[in-house]
Amino acid sequence: MAIGPSQQHGAPRDDDAGEQGGVLVPAVSRTVRVLDTLVQSAGGATLTELANRCGLAKSTASNLIRTMVAEGLISYDPDTRRYNLGPLLVEYGIAAVTRTTPVTEARPYMERLAERTRLACLAIQPMPDGHFTAIAKMESRKAIKTTIEIGSRFGRDAPLLSRITAAWHPGTGAAEPAGDPGGEEIRALGFGAVFGEYRPELNVVGFPVFDRDGYPCLLITLLGIGADLTPRDVEELAPDLVAAARAITARSGGQVPADYPVVGSEDVAG
């Protein structure tokens, strides 16, 4: 399910229309297109490649990119003649993540879950165009670790992530009519799990954190290899997953849907 900007946590609300109205600046939109292209190009891109992928005239792309290099937004390698993401974005990214309230509130619960299970724990954010990005991680205590890192992107049809977001409508808390058949089960449990759907032996369980409209704005996932995360393990973790979802949502100013499951404790057991 594609997620529009108006459905995102932090997107402008109707009462912000006065401040948010007006004409968009084309240069800023072009800058974002260049950055997004580089995010998806691990090896960087040449000027010609950027111009083509962003739909820009080469002269326009040249001026824009030269300015972005000067400002530190992107970098240039004269040996390969390729551009890539710049160092300034690291500072921006760290600042953005640390100021995202759900992530800040989620960290203690992620640490407890990672400590209890010894599995990697990721915070994954739904993005405006429908894809998902990993924005925080607690490392696995296991000898064999997953290779998913902060900044990893997942498509809008990612098995578990898309199902969790499709299980709730923004604001109303109603189930998604055209969602995955497993959506009703996810909604009833308060979390979801997949076994071997991302790749063989990789098992994942995850739960949502809700924004002020009752829509999933963050997904907290635990990743295990084979027997490190079994259906029985998920069943045993269920109360802690639901308690964490409720606690993080409440602490970050979100709204838990009225029919979201309730457990006896609002804290994850240490």
Secondary structure, DSSP 8 states (H G I E B T S, - for coil): ----GGGSTT---GGGHHHH-S---HHHHHHHHHHHHHHT-TT-B-HHHHHHHHT--HHHHHHHHHHHHHTTSEEEETTTTEEEE-THHHHHHHHHHHT-HHHHHHHHHHHHHHHHH-SEEEEEEE-TTS-EEEEEEE---SSS-----TT-EE-TT-HHHHHHHHTS-TTT----TTS-TTHHHHHHHT-EEEESSSSTTEEEEEEEEE-TTS-EEEEEEEEEEGGGS-HHHHHHHHHHHHHHHHHHHHHTT----TTS---S-SS---
